[in-house]
Amino acid sequence: MTALIILKLFIQNRNIYNRYNSYINTTNITKEYNNILLVIKDYYNKFEEHNYLSSDELRSWFHHCNPTIKDKEIYESLFDRLDTLDISTSVAEEV
């Protein structure tokens, strides 16, 4: 659940992503979460004027960057969980 909260926080606010991204130990998360983190990084690098990333944009950009990825249903499940996760920025930052 913590990894999902971090993803939600990172897409809600680019400044928080910039502040905390370097603290993420990618060896402690699944490859799916790591792949999504890489897509978030790619998105923010490509669209420097954007300060947040909607769930729909994340899903679209992910599939754009990974058109042949296997286990699409795993990612779709993660995106669905991310869509329904309702957590405030202050609580997410505390986590």
Residue pairs with C-beta under 8 A, 6 or more apart in sequence:
2 95
3 29
3 30
3 33
4 33
4 78
4 81
4 82
4 85
5 85
5 87
5 92
5 95
6 20
6 24
6 92
6 95
7 33
7 36
7 37
7 40
7 82
8 82
8 85
8 87
8 92
9 16
9 17
9 20
9 89
9 92
9 93
10 16
10 17
10 20
10 21
10 37
10 40
10 53
11 17
11 40
11 52
11 53
11 54
11 55
11 58
11 82
12 52
12 89
12 92
13 51
13 52
13 89
14 44
14 50
14 51
14 52
14 53
15 51
16 89
16 93
17 40
17 44
18 44
21 37
21 41
24 37
26 34
26 37
29 37
32 71
32 74
32 75
32 78
33 78
35 62
35 66
35 69
35 75
36 58
36 62
36 75
36 78
39 58
39 61
39 62
39 65
39 66
40 53
40 58
42 61
42 65
43 50
43 53
43 57
43 58
43 61
44 50
44 53
53 61
55 79
55 82
55 83
58 79
58 82
59 79
62 75
62 79
63 69
69 75
